Amino acid sequence: MAIKPVENDSFYREVDEELRKEQLTGWWKRYGWLAVAGVVALLAAIAGFIWWQGEKERRAGEHAEQLLKVFEDVQAGRTQGADSRLDKLAEDGSDGYRAAALLTKADLALQANKEAAAIAGFKSVAEDGDLPDPYRNLALIRQTAVEYDKLPPAAVIERLRPLAQAGNPWFGSAGEMTAAAYLKLGKPQQAAPIFAAMAKDQTLPESIRSRAVQMAGALGVDAVVEAPAAGAAKENTQ
């Protein structure tokens, strides 16, 4: 007996559902473990990131304590063993602690009259492209200050050119050494504008500005910044 159309449609729906179930079951048997593995991997990655963040903070705290302890010992004159502690911190610490450790070690060498070791230490930081610019620039200033008398004036000028610019955080130190180098070369006309700019830079330490005023005056440049007259100040406030 032939199957009625309604029963035929029902039959096809049942067959279609069975096929879908079989396909889903087959897919799960074949690939289901990948889905589970993916979820597990994701959870493991999240847990790993959380652990890494916590471990990073913990190690940063340890490094800060280690560096502060070295500073305290150095200030108290207890420098024995400081180099090895700083070396360990430079190896294990982040870029900031590594730079601080290396700079401190170079300063200790300078205090111990080991000028060559100090220069090499400052130079290694200044030329380390992985370190942030503030540390590298500080190291370059310190390196140049230590070997200033042994460097040709032109080398000082070229080395410090990027830092001896008004507005640069290191303008005070770099500007003084650059201007003095120009004077050594017999080029006061190049030194005078630098001294004048330093004298008028309110962000520089008062000691540097005072010296700059004197040097600019000696070179024929009036760099004194006069305070506004009382009457003018009163008018400006009205």
N, C-alpha and C positions, 0 to 999 in steps of 0.2 A: 504493500500500500504506500502511495506517495506521501511524503511529508508535507503537511500544510505550510503555507507561507509563513504564518505566525510562528509555528514550531520551528521552521527553518531558520528564521531570524534569531530565535532564542538559542538554537543550536550553535549558530555562528558566534553569538556573544559568549557562550560558555567556552567554546573552543578558543576564542580570542583571549579570554581571561586566563585560561589554562596556559596558553602560550606565553602570556605576559608573566605569569607566576614562574613558569619554567625558566624564562629568560632572566628574570630577576634573581631567582635562586642560583642559576648558573653563573650570573655575573658576580654575585656575592661570594660563591665558592671560589671563583677564579680571582677576583680582585678585592674582595672584602678586607683581606688582611692588609692591603695597601692603605685603605681608608683608616683602619685602626692604627697602623704604623704612623700615618700622617698626623693623626690626633695626638698620639703619644709623643712624636717628635716635636710638635708645636708646644705641648705642655712642658716638655723637657727644655725647650729653648726659652720659654718664659721663665721657668724656674732658674735656669742658668743665668739669664740676664739679671734677675732679682739678686741672685747670689753674687754675681760679678759686681753689681752696684754696691752691695753691702761690703764686699771684700775690698773694693776700691776705696770706699770711705774709711774703712778700718785701717788699711795700709797708709792712707794719707794722714790719718791721725797719728799713727806710729812714726811716720817720717817727720811730721811736724815736731813731735816730742824729741826725737833724736837730734834734729837740727837745733832746736832751742837749747838742749842740754849741751851741745857742742859750743854754742854761743856763750852760754853761762860759764863753761869751763875756761874758754879762751879769755873772757873778760876777767876771770879770776886768776889768770896766769897758769892754768892747768892745761898746757898744750900737748903734753906727752900722750901719744896715741891718737891725737885728733886726726892726723892724716888718714890713718886706716879707717876710722869711723866715717870720715867724709868720703873716702873711696867707696865704701860699702853703700852709703846713701846715694852716691852718684850712679852706682850700678843698679840699685833697686828702686830708686825713686822716680817720680814723674819728671817731666821736663823742667818744671819750676824748681823742684828740690835738687835735681841734678845740677842745674845751673848755679843755684845758691851754694851747693857743696863745693863745686869746682872753683867758684869765685872766692869762697872763704879759704880754700886750700891755697890758692894763689896769694891771697893777702897774708896768710901765715908764713908762706915762703919769703915774702917781702920783709916781714917783720924779723925773720931769722937771717936777713941779709943774703938770701939766696935769690939774687936778682934774676938770674937766667931762668931758674925754675918758675919764678913769679911771672915773667914775661911769657914763657911757654904756656903757663896755665891760662892767663888772660887771652892769649892768642887762640888757644883751643876752643874757648867759649865764643870768642868773636867770630870765628870761622865756622862754627857749627850751625849749618842751615836748618837743623831740626829744632833749634831752640827759638823761643819767641824773641822778637827784635829788641825789646827793652833790655833783656839780659845781654844780648850780643853787643848792643850799643854801649852799655855800661862797661863791658869787658874791653871794648875798643878804646874807650876813654882812659881806662886804668892802664892798659898796655902802653898807650901813647905817652901818658904822663910819666910812666916809669922809665921809658927809653927815650924821652924827649931830647935830652942833651946829646944823644948818640945818633939821632936821625937827621938827615939833611932837611933843612927848613921846607924845601919844596915837597918832600915826602910827607911831612906833617900836614901841610896845606891840602894836599891831594887826598890823604887818608881821611881827614876830618871834614872835607868839603860838604858832605850831605848833612852833617850834624851842626855845622857852624852857620846855621841859617836862623834868622829871627823867627820865633814861633816854635822852633824845635825844642823838645824838652831838655836837650843837652847843649843848648845854645851857649849857656854860661861858660862851662868848662871848655867846650870845643872852640868857642869864639875867642877866649883868652889865648889858648895855645896857637890858634891860627893867626891871630893878630900879632902875637909875639914872633911867630915864624916870618911873617911879612917884614917886621922890623929887622930881623936878622938878615933878610935878603936885601935890606936897604930900600924897602918900598913902603915908606910911611903913608903914602897916599892910599895904599890898599888897606893898611891897618886902621887908619883913623875912622872910616865909616863903620867898621865893626865895633870899635870901642864906643862910638856914639850911639849905635843901635843898642848895645848892651846897657849903656847908661840910662837909656830911656825905657828899658823893658822892665815894667813893674813886677813881672813874675819872677825875676831873678833875685837871688839872695842879696841883701843889702851890702854885704862885703864885696861881692863881685861888682855890683853897680858902682860902689864908691871908687874902686880901683879903676873902673872904666871911665868914670868922670875925670879922674886925674890924668889918665893916659890920653884921653881925647883932648883935654885942655892943653897938655904938653905938646900935642900935635897940631894945635891951632884950631881945634873944633870945640865950640861951646856946646857941651852936652848936658848942662845943668837944667833940670826940669824945675822951673819956678812954680811955687804955689800961687794960685790966683789971689789977686788983691782982695782985701776985705770988702771993699765997695762993690767990686765985680761979682764976688761970691754972693753978696746980698741981693744984687740985681737978678742974678740967675735963679735965686730961690723965690723971687716974686712972680 
